Amino acid sequence: MTNETKLRVPISRADHSQGSPDAPLILLEYGDYECSYCGKAYRVIRHLQQTLKNDLRFVFRNFPLASLHPNAMVAAQAAESAGLQGQFWEMHDILYRNQDSLDLDSLTNYATILDLDLTKFLEGMERSEVEEKIRQDIYGGARSGVNGTPNFFVNGSRFDDDWSYESLLSFLNDLRSQPSRKAPKKKAA
C-alpha cells in the first residue's frame, strides 16, 4: 500500500533506470549496497522484472547509510564510476551479489571482471560528478521522507507495505489493472 508521501525529486535522465520509459508501473528504490535488506530486495526486484517485463520500469537511487555500513559510500562511488564507462547496472549487480566484500580491493577486482579501464574507474570514484550524483540522490531521498533502506516508491507514491515478491507483485498487478492509477504518459516536447 502506498501512503501520502510523494517522491519530491522527479525521475530524470540523471537516474539509472531499466525498462521502458512508457511502462505503466514505475518502481523506484533508494538503496544501500551494504544493507542486507537491500540485498534481499535486489532479488525480489529482479524476479519482478522477469515477471512484469515491459510493464515495469525500475529506477535505482543511492542512499548509502554510511554511519551503519562503512563500505556503503565507496560501493556507491564504484557503481557510479562504472556508470561513467557505461556499466552501472553490471556493477550494481556484482555489488549486491557480493555484499560481504565491498572493500576497495574487492571493488577494483569487480572492475577488472567487468573489463573496465582501472585507471578511469579509480579516478572516477573520486570525481566531483560522482560525489554530486550520490549527494543529490541522498538529498532527494531525504526530501521524500527516506530515512532507511530499502525504501520504495511506486508511480511516485511511497510504498510502505511488505515488499516480498508475492506482496509487491499483487500490489503492482492491482495497480496495473486500475487505469486511473497508472503512471502518467510523457508529454511531447
C-alpha positions, 0 to 999 in steps of 0.5 A: 500500500502506498501512503501520502508521501510523494517522491519530491525529486522527479525521475530524470535522465540523471537516474539509472533506470531499466525498462521502458520509459512508457511502462505503466508501473514505475518502481523506484528504490533508494538503496544501500549496497551494504544493507542486507535488506537491500540485498534481499530486495535486489532479488525480489526486484529482479524476479519482478522484472522477469515477471512484469517485463515491459510493464515495469520500469525500475529506477535505482537511487543511492542512499548509502547509510554510511554511519551503519555500513562503512563500505556503503559510500565507496560501493556507491562511488564504484557503481557510479564510476562504472556508470561513467564507462557505461556499466552501472547496472553490471556493477550494481549487480556484482555489488549486491551479489557480493555484499560481504566484500565491498572493500576497495580491493574487492571493488577494483577486482569487480572492475577488472571482471567487468573489463573496465579501464582501472585507471578511469574507474579509480579516478572516477570514484573520486570525481566531483560528478560522482560525489554530486550524483550520490549527494543529490540522490541522498538529498532527494531521498531525504526530501521524500521522507527516506530515512532507511533502506530499502525504501520504495516508491511506486508511480511516485507514491511511497510504498510502505507495505511488505515488499516480498515478491508475492506482496509487491507483485499483487500490489503492482498487478492491482495497480496495473489493472486500475487505469486511473492509477497508472503512471502518467504518459510523457508529454511531447516536447 
